[in-house]
Amino acid sequence: MDGIITGSEILVKGEEAKPYGYVAAGKDIAEAVKGNRNITVSEGFDMALIPVSDGIGGYAGKVNAVGKISGDLII
């Protein structure tokens, strides 16, 4: 999804586009590896939480959707 959002942003805004989510984190990490920037502790923490929050959100969505479907089928 982050790739689609970033790609759409590039199509609309061109050079002024900014990356989102995993794409932004990957860009920042690549720049840090090249030595062009430093990643702060806060930025690193935020990057580490991206997959955690995605997992929690996906799990919550699954539980809600499956619970509702299962409940409807039982009734």
Secondary structure, 3 states (H helix, E strand, C coil): CHHHHHHHHHHHHHHHCCCCHHHHHHHHHHHHHHCCCCCCHHHHHHHHHHHHHHHHHHHHHHHHHHHHHHHHHHC
